[in-house]
Amino acid sequence: MNMKKLLLPLTIIGVLLLSACSNGETEKKEDSKKDKTESVEKKKETDKKDNNE
């Protein structure tokens, strides 16, 4: 009986902890995507400059 009372709160706590930890990884992925797009844009700019010369 005592375990049944603890099961729901522990499950909720576990889900909240896992979701909080996974958000950090998502931010890192977004940051790396931004860095990649910036580097691609820089490459395009340098290619345009090289083609114009």
mmCIF file of the N, C-alpha and C atoms, coordinates in Angstrom:
data_MODEL
# 
_entry.id   MODEL 
# 
loop_
_atom_site.group_PDB 
_atom_site.id 
_atom_site.type_symbol 
_atom_site.label_atom_id 
_atom_site.label_alt_id 
_atom_site.label_comp_id 
_atom_site.label_asym_id 
_atom_site.label_entity_id 
_atom_site.label_seq_id 
_atom_site.pdbx_PDB_ins_code 
_atom_site.Cartn_x 
_atom_site.Cartn_y 
_atom_site.Cartn_z 
_atom_site.occupancy 
_atom_site.B_iso_or_equiv 
_atom_site.pdbx_formal_charge 
_atom_site.auth_seq_id 
_atom_site.auth_comp_id 
_atom_site.auth_asym_id 
_atom_site.auth_atom_id 
_atom_site.pdbx_PDB_model_num 
ATOM 1   N N  . MET A 1 1  ? 0.829  -1.192 0.000   1.00 0.00 ? 1  MET A N  1 
ATOM 2   C CA . MET A 1 1  ? 0.000  0.000  0.000   1.00 0.00 ? 1  MET A CA 1 
ATOM 3   C C  . MET A 1 1  ? 0.872  1.254  0.000   1.00 0.00 ? 1  MET A C  1 
ATOM 4   N N  . ASN A 1 2  ? 1.939  1.228  0.757   1.00 0.00 ? 2  ASN A N  1 
ATOM 5   C CA . ASN A 1 2  ? 2.818  2.389  0.862   1.00 0.00 ? 2  ASN A CA 1 
ATOM 6   C C  . ASN A 1 2  ? 3.542  2.644  -0.455  1.00 0.00 ? 2  ASN A C  1 
ATOM 7   N N  . MET A 1 3  ? 3.894  1.587  -1.164  1.00 0.00 ? 3  MET A N  1 
ATOM 8   C CA . MET A 1 3  ? 4.584  1.729  -2.447  1.00 0.00 ? 3  MET A CA 1 
ATOM 9   C C  . MET A 1 3  ? 3.666  2.349  -3.497  1.00 0.00 ? 3  MET A C  1 
ATOM 10  N N  . LYS A 1 4  ? 2.383  2.042  -3.452  1.00 0.00 ? 4  LYS A N  1 
ATOM 11  C CA . LYS A 1 4  ? 1.437  2.605  -4.412  1.00 0.00 ? 4  LYS A CA 1 
ATOM 12  C C  . LYS A 1 4  ? 1.343  4.118  -4.245  1.00 0.00 ? 4  LYS A C  1 
ATOM 13  N N  . LYS A 1 5  ? 1.450  4.592  -3.013  1.00 0.00 ? 5  LYS A N  1 
ATOM 14  C CA . LYS A 1 5  ? 1.390  6.032  -2.755  1.00 0.00 ? 5  LYS A CA 1 
ATOM 15  C C  . LYS A 1 5  ? 2.634  6.736  -3.297  1.00 0.00 ? 5  LYS A C  1 
ATOM 16  N N  . LEU A 1 6  ? 3.748  6.045  -3.308  1.00 0.00 ? 6  LEU A N  1 
ATOM 17  C CA . LEU A 1 6  ? 4.994  6.649  -3.774  1.00 0.00 ? 6  LEU A CA 1 
ATOM 18  C C  . LEU A 1 6  ? 5.184  6.528  -5.285  1.00 0.00 ? 6  LEU A C  1 
ATOM 19  N N  . LEU A 1 7  ? 4.502  5.605  -5.911  1.00 0.00 ? 7  LEU A N  1 
ATOM 20  C CA . LEU A 1 7  ? 4.722  5.338  -7.328  1.00 0.00 ? 7  LEU A CA 1 
ATOM 21  C C  . LEU A 1 7  ? 4.404  6.542  -8.215  1.00 0.00 ? 7  LEU A C  1 
ATOM 22  N N  . LEU A 1 8  ? 3.275  7.165  -8.025  1.00 0.00 ? 8  LEU A N  1 
ATOM 23  C CA . LEU A 1 8  ? 2.893  8.296  -8.871  1.00 0.00 ? 8  LEU A CA 1 
ATOM 24  C C  . LEU A 1 8  ? 3.818  9.502  -8.675  1.00 0.00 ? 8  LEU A C  1 
ATOM 25  N N  . PRO A 1 9  ? 4.094  9.946  -7.451  1.00 0.00 ? 9  PRO A N  1 
ATOM 26  C CA . PRO A 1 9  ? 5.001  11.097 -7.297  1.00 0.00 ? 9  PRO A CA 1 
ATOM 27  C C  . PRO A 1 9  ? 6.410  10.823 -7.825  1.00 0.00 ? 9  PRO A C  1 
ATOM 28  N N  . LEU A 1 10 ? 6.917  9.631  -7.612  1.00 0.00 ? 10 LEU A N  1 
ATOM 29  C CA . LEU A 1 10 ? 8.252  9.304  -8.110  1.00 0.00 ? 10 LEU A CA 1 
ATOM 30  C C  . LEU A 1 10 ? 8.284  9.272  -9.637  1.00 0.00 ? 10 LEU A C  1 
ATOM 31  N N  . THR A 1 11 ? 7.221  8.803  -10.241 1.00 0.00 ? 11 THR A N  1 
ATOM 32  C CA . THR A 1 11 ? 7.141  8.793  -11.700 1.00 0.00 ? 11 THR A CA 1 
ATOM 33  C C  . THR A 1 11 ? 7.140  10.214 -12.244 1.00 0.00 ? 11 THR A C  1 
ATOM 34  N N  . ILE A 1 12 ? 6.355  11.075 -11.615 1.00 0.00 ? 12 ILE A N  1 
ATOM 35  C CA . ILE A 1 12 ? 6.291  12.474 -12.055 1.00 0.00 ? 12 ILE A CA 1 
ATOM 36  C C  . ILE A 1 12 ? 7.642  13.150 -11.884 1.00 0.00 ? 12 ILE A C  1 
ATOM 37  N N  . ILE A 1 13 ? 8.289  12.922 -10.776 1.00 0.00 ? 13 ILE A N  1 
ATOM 38  C CA . ILE A 1 13 ? 9.608  13.509 -10.526 1.00 0.00 ? 13 ILE A CA 1 
ATOM 39  C C  . ILE A 1 13 ? 10.617 13.004 -11.562 1.00 0.00 ? 13 ILE A C  1 
ATOM 40  N N  . GLY A 1 14 ? 10.571 11.732 -11.865 1.00 0.00 ? 14 GLY A N  1 
ATOM 41  C CA . GLY A 1 14 ? 11.484 11.166 -12.847 1.00 0.00 ? 14 GLY A CA 1 
ATOM 42  C C  . GLY A 1 14 ? 11.291 11.777 -14.225 1.00 0.00 ? 14 GLY A C  1 
ATOM 43  N N  . VAL A 1 15 ? 10.056 11.959 -14.633 1.00 0.00 ? 15 VAL A N  1 
ATOM 44  C CA . VAL A 1 15 ? 9.773  12.550 -15.938 1.00 0.00 ? 15 VAL A CA 1 
ATOM 45  C C  . VAL A 1 15 ? 10.266 13.997 -15.980 1.00 0.00 ? 15 VAL A C  1 
ATOM 46  N N  . LEU A 1 16 ? 10.030 14.739 -14.909 1.00 0.00 ? 16 LEU A N  1 
ATOM 47  C CA . LEU A 1 16 ? 10.479 16.128 -14.862 1.00 0.00 ? 16 LEU A CA 1 
ATOM 48  C C  . LEU A 1 16 ? 11.999 16.230 -14.923 1.00 0.00 ? 16 LEU A C  1 
ATOM 49  N N  . LEU A 1 17 ? 12.683 15.363 -14.210 1.00 0.00 ? 17 LEU A N  1 
ATOM 50  C CA . LEU A 1 17 ? 14.144 15.386 -14.235 1.00 0.00 ? 17 LEU A CA 1 
ATOM 51  C C  . LEU A 1 17 ? 14.686 15.041 -15.615 1.00 0.00 ? 17 LEU A C  1 
ATOM 52  N N  . LEU A 1 18 ? 14.109 14.043 -16.247 1.00 0.00 ? 18 LEU A N  1 
ATOM 53  C CA . LEU A 1 18 ? 14.571 13.654 -17.581 1.00 0.00 ? 18 LEU A CA 1 
ATOM 54  C C  . LEU A 1 18 ? 14.309 14.754 -18.608 1.00 0.00 ? 18 LEU A C  1 
ATOM 55  N N  . SER A 1 19 ? 13.178 15.397 -18.494 1.00 0.00 ? 19 SER A N  1 
ATOM 56  C CA . SER A 1 19 ? 12.878 16.465 -19.453 1.00 0.00 ? 19 SER A CA 1 
ATOM 57  C C  . SER A 1 19 ? 13.787 17.668 -19.228 1.00 0.00 ? 19 SER A C  1 
ATOM 58  N N  . ALA A 1 20 ? 14.143 17.938 -17.982 1.00 0.00 ? 20 ALA A N  1 
ATOM 59  C CA . ALA A 1 20 ? 15.044 19.055 -17.694 1.00 0.00 ? 20 ALA A CA 1 
ATOM 60  C C  . ALA A 1 20 ? 16.442 18.766 -18.226 1.00 0.00 ? 20 ALA A C  1 
ATOM 61  N N  . CYS A 1 21 ? 16.883 17.556 -18.117 1.00 0.00 ? 21 CYS A N  1 
ATOM 62  C CA . CYS A 1 21 ? 18.219 17.197 -18.600 1.00 0.00 ? 21 CYS A CA 1 
ATOM 63  C C  . CYS A 1 21 ? 18.288 17.191 -20.117 1.00 0.00 ? 21 CYS A C  1 
ATOM 64  N N  . SER A 1 22 ? 17.244 16.779 -20.772 1.00 0.00 ? 22 SER A N  1 
ATOM 65  C CA . SER A 1 22 ? 17.272 16.702 -22.226 1.00 0.00 ? 22 SER A CA 1 
ATOM 66  C C  . SER A 1 22 ? 17.201 18.073 -22.879 1.00 0.00 ? 22 SER A C  1 
ATOM 67  N N  . ASN A 1 23 ? 16.677 19.084 -22.197 1.00 0.00 ? 23 ASN A N  1 
ATOM 68  C CA . ASN A 1 23 ? 16.607 20.429 -22.773 1.00 0.00 ? 23 ASN A CA 1 
ATOM 69  C C  . ASN A 1 23 ? 17.989 21.002 -23.007 1.00 0.00 ? 23 ASN A C  1 
ATOM 70  N N  . GLY A 1 24 ? 18.937 20.713 -22.156 1.00 0.00 ? 24 GLY A N  1 
ATOM 71  C CA . GLY A 1 24 ? 20.296 21.202 -22.340 1.00 0.00 ? 24 GLY A CA 1 
ATOM 72  C C  . GLY A 1 24 ? 20.922 20.668 -23.605 1.00 0.00 ? 24 GLY A C  1 
ATOM 73  N N  . GLU A 1 25 ? 20.666 19.427 -23.928 1.00 0.00 ? 25 GLU A N  1 
ATOM 74  C CA . GLU A 1 25 ? 21.206 18.835 -25.142 1.00 0.00 ? 25 GLU A CA 1 
ATOM 75  C C  . GLU A 1 25 ? 20.584 19.480 -26.375 1.00 0.00 ? 25 GLU A C  1 
ATOM 76  N N  . THR A 1 26 ? 19.315 19.812 -26.296 1.00 0.00 ? 26 THR A N  1 
ATOM 77  C CA . THR A 1 26 ? 18.647 20.446 -27.427 1.00 0.00 ? 26 THR A CA 1 
ATOM 78  C C  . THR A 1 26 ? 19.260 21.805 -27.705 1.00 0.00 ? 26 THR A C  1 
ATOM 79  N N  . GLU A 1 27 ? 19.552 22.554 -26.669 1.00 0.00 ? 27 GLU A N  1 
ATOM 80  C CA . GLU A 1 27 ? 20.157 23.863 -26.851 1.00 0.00 ? 27 GLU A CA 1 
ATOM 81  C C  . GLU A 1 27 ? 21.534 23.742 -27.487 1.00 0.00 ? 27 GLU A C  1 
ATOM 82  N N  . LYS A 1 28 ? 22.290 22.748 -27.084 1.00 0.00 ? 28 LYS A N  1 
ATOM 83  C CA . LYS A 1 28 ? 23.609 22.546 -27.675 1.00 0.00 ? 28 LYS A CA 1 
ATOM 84  C C  . LYS A 1 28 ? 23.487 22.226 -29.156 1.00 0.00 ? 28 LYS A C  1 
ATOM 85  N N  . LYS A 1 29 ? 22.511 21.415 -29.520 1.00 0.00 ? 29 LYS A N  1 
ATOM 86  C CA . LYS A 1 29 ? 22.313 21.063 -30.915 1.00 0.00 ? 29 LYS A CA 1 
ATOM 87  C C  . LYS A 1 29 ? 21.928 22.301 -31.715 1.00 0.00 ? 29 LYS A C  1 
ATOM 88  N N  . GLU A 1 30 ? 21.060 23.141 -31.149 1.00 0.00 ? 30 GLU A N  1 
ATOM 89  C CA . GLU A 1 30 ? 20.654 24.357 -31.848 1.00 0.00 ? 30 GLU A CA 1 
ATOM 90  C C  . GLU A 1 30 ? 21.841 25.288 -32.027 1.00 0.00 ? 30 GLU A C  1 
ATOM 91  N N  . ASP A 1 31 ? 22.681 25.392 -31.003 1.00 0.00 ? 31 ASP A N  1 
ATOM 92  C CA . ASP A 1 31 ? 23.867 26.238 -31.101 1.00 0.00 ? 31 ASP A CA 1 
ATOM 93  C C  . ASP A 1 31 ? 24.800 25.737 -32.192 1.00 0.00 ? 31 ASP A C  1 
ATOM 94  N N  . SER A 1 32 ? 24.979 24.433 -32.268 1.00 0.00 ? 32 SER A N  1 
ATOM 95  C CA . SER A 1 32 ? 25.873 23.886 -33.287 1.00 0.00 ? 32 SER A CA 1 
ATOM 96  C C  . SER A 1 32 ? 25.279 24.093 -34.675 1.00 0.00 ? 32 SER A C  1 
ATOM 97  N N  . LYS A 1 33 ? 23.973 24.030 -34.798 1.00 0.00 ? 33 LYS A N  1 
ATOM 98  C CA . LYS A 1 33 ? 23.332 24.283 -36.088 1.00 0.00 ? 33 LYS A CA 1 
ATOM 99  C C  . LYS A 1 33 ? 23.550 25.732 -36.497 1.00 0.00 ? 33 LYS A C  1 
ATOM 100 N N  . LYS A 1 34 ? 23.458 26.652 -35.550 1.00 0.00 ? 34 LYS A N  1 
ATOM 101 C CA . LYS A 1 34 ? 23.679 28.063 -35.846 1.00 0.00 ? 34 LYS A CA 1 
ATOM 102 C C  . LYS A 1 34 ? 25.117 28.282 -36.300 1.00 0.00 ? 34 LYS A C  1 
ATOM 103 N N  . ASP A 1 35 ? 26.040 27.633 -35.613 1.00 0.00 ? 35 ASP A N  1 
ATOM 104 C CA . ASP A 1 35 ? 27.451 27.758 -35.988 1.00 0.00 ? 35 ASP A CA 1 
ATOM 105 C C  . ASP A 1 35 ? 27.685 27.223 -37.402 1.00 0.00 ? 35 ASP A C  1 
ATOM 106 N N  . LYS A 1 36 ? 27.059 26.116 -37.727 1.00 0.00 ? 36 LYS A N  1 
ATOM 107 C CA . LYS A 1 36 ? 27.227 25.523 -39.050 1.00 0.00 ? 36 LYS A CA 1 
ATOM 108 C C  . LYS A 1 36 ? 26.665 26.444 -40.121 1.00 0.00 ? 36 LYS A C  1 
ATOM 109 N N  . THR A 1 37 ? 25.496 27.031 -39.864 1.00 0.00 ? 37 THR A N  1 
ATOM 110 C CA . THR A 1 37 ? 24.913 27.909 -40.877 1.00 0.00 ? 37 THR A CA 1 
ATOM 111 C C  . THR A 1 37 ? 25.749 29.164 -41.050 1.00 0.00 ? 37 THR A C  1 
ATOM 112 N N  . GLU A 1 38 ? 26.322 29.654 -39.962 1.00 0.00 ? 38 GLU A N  1 
ATOM 113 C CA . GLU A 1 38 ? 27.191 30.825 -40.062 1.00 0.00 ? 38 GLU A CA 1 
ATOM 114 C C  . GLU A 1 38 ? 28.433 30.502 -40.890 1.00 0.00 ? 38 GLU A C  1 
ATOM 115 N N  . SER A 1 39 ? 29.013 29.344 -40.674 1.00 0.00 ? 39 SER A N  1 
ATOM 116 C CA . SER A 1 39 ? 30.214 28.979 -41.426 1.00 0.00 ? 39 SER A CA 1 
ATOM 117 C C  . SER A 1 39 ? 29.883 28.755 -42.901 1.00 0.00 ? 39 SER A C  1 
ATOM 118 N N  . VAL A 1 40 ? 28.705 28.207 -43.199 1.00 0.00 ? 40 VAL A N  1 
ATOM 119 C CA . VAL A 1 40 ? 28.294 28.014 -44.586 1.00 0.00 ? 40 VAL A CA 1 
ATOM 120 C C  . VAL A 1 40 ? 28.090 29.366 -45.255 1.00 0.00 ? 40 VAL A C  1 
ATOM 121 N N  . GLU A 1 41 ? 27.484 30.310 -44.528 1.00 0.00 ? 41 GLU A N  1 
ATOM 122 C CA . GLU A 1 41 ? 27.280 31.642 -45.094 1.00 0.00 ? 41 GLU A CA 1 
ATOM 123 C C  . GLU A 1 41 ? 28.619 32.328 -45.357 1.00 0.00 ? 41 GLU A C  1 
ATOM 124 N N  . LYS A 1 42 ? 29.573 32.163 -44.481 1.00 0.00 ? 42 LYS A N  1 
ATOM 125 C CA . LYS A 1 42 ? 30.897 32.755 -44.683 1.00 0.00 ? 42 LYS A CA 1 
ATOM 126 C C  . LYS A 1 42 ? 31.574 32.152 -45.911 1.00 0.00 ? 42 LYS A C  1 
ATOM 127 N N  . LYS A 1 43 ? 31.423 30.823 -46.088 1.00 0.00 ? 43 LYS A N  1 
ATOM 128 C CA . LYS A 1 43 ? 32.005 30.161 -47.253 1.00 0.00 ? 43 LYS A CA 1 
ATOM 129 C C  . LYS A 1 43 ? 31.389 30.694 -48.540 1.00 0.00 ? 43 LYS A C  1 
ATOM 130 N N  . LYS A 1 44 ? 30.071 30.901 -48.519 1.00 0.00 ? 44 LYS A N  1 
ATOM 131 C CA . LYS A 1 44 ? 29.397 31.419 -49.709 1.00 0.00 ? 44 LYS A CA 1 
ATOM 132 C C  . LYS A 1 44 ? 29.898 32.818 -50.034 1.00 0.00 ? 44 LYS A C  1 
ATOM 133 N N  . GLU A 1 45 ? 30.086 33.640 -49.003 1.00 0.00 ? 45 GLU A N  1 
ATOM 134 C CA . GLU A 1 45 ? 30.570 35.003 -49.223 1.00 0.00 ? 45 GLU A CA 1 
ATOM 135 C C  . GLU A 1 45 ? 31.979 34.995 -49.812 1.00 0.00 ? 45 GLU A C  1 
ATOM 136 N N  . THR A 1 46 ? 32.829 34.139 -49.298 1.00 0.00 ? 46 THR A N  1 
ATOM 137 C CA . THR A 1 46 ? 34.197 34.079 -49.816 1.00 0.00 ? 46 THR A CA 1 
ATOM 138 C C  . THR A 1 46 ? 34.207 33.534 -51.242 1.00 0.00 ? 46 THR A C  1 
ATOM 139 N N  . ASP A 1 47 ? 33.318 32.594 -51.541 1.00 0.00 ? 47 ASP A N  1 
ATOM 140 C CA . ASP A 1 47 ? 33.224 32.061 -52.902 1.00 0.00 ? 47 ASP A CA 1 
ATOM 141 C C  . ASP A 1 47 ? 32.766 33.140 -53.876 1.00 0.00 ? 47 ASP A C  1 
ATOM 142 N N  . LYS A 1 48 ? 31.821 33.959 -53.459 1.00 0.00 ? 48 LYS A N  1 
ATOM 143 C CA . LYS A 1 48 ? 31.361 35.050 -54.301 1.00 0.00 ? 48 LYS A CA 1 
ATOM 144 C C  . LYS A 1 48 ? 32.475 36.056 -54.556 1.00 0.00 ? 48 LYS A C  1 
ATOM 145 N N  . LYS A 1 49 ? 33.244 36.350 -53.517 1.00 0.00 ? 49 LYS A N  1 
ATOM 146 C CA . LYS A 1 49 ? 34.352 37.281 -53.656 1.00 0.00 ? 49 LYS A CA 1 
ATOM 147 C C  . LYS A 1 49 ? 35.397 36.714 -54.618 1.00 0.00 ? 49 LYS A C  1 
ATOM 148 N N  . ASP A 1 50 ? 35.687 35.429 -54.502 1.00 0.00 ? 50 ASP A N  1 
ATOM 149 C CA . ASP A 1 50 ? 36.680 34.787 -55.369 1.00 0.00 ? 50 ASP A CA 1 
ATOM 150 C C  . ASP A 1 50 ? 36.203 34.779 -56.825 1.00 0.00 ? 50 ASP A C  1 
ATOM 151 N N  . ASN A 1 51 ? 34.920 34.566 -57.028 1.00 0.00 ? 51 ASN A N  1 
ATOM 152 C CA . ASN A 1 51 ? 34.380 34.517 -58.388 1.00 0.00 ? 51 ASN A CA 1 
ATOM 153 C C  . ASN A 1 51 ? 34.379 35.910 -59.030 1.00 0.00 ? 51 ASN A C  1 
ATOM 154 N N  . ASN A 1 52 ? 34.203 36.935 -58.216 1.00 0.00 ? 52 ASN A N  1 
ATOM 155 C CA . ASN A 1 52 ? 34.175 38.305 -58.752 1.00 0.00 ? 52 ASN A CA 1 
ATOM 156 C C  . ASN A 1 52 ? 35.572 38.790 -59.129 1.00 0.00 ? 52 ASN A C  1 
ATOM 157 N N  . GLU A 1 53 ? 36.583 38.225 -58.562 1.00 0.00 ? 53 GLU A N  1 
ATOM 158 C CA . GLU A 1 53 ? 37.954 38.684 -58.840 1.00 0.00 ? 53 GLU A CA 1 
ATOM 159 C C  . GLU A 1 53 ? 38.486 38.105 -60.072 1.00 0.00 ? 53 GLU A C  1 
# 
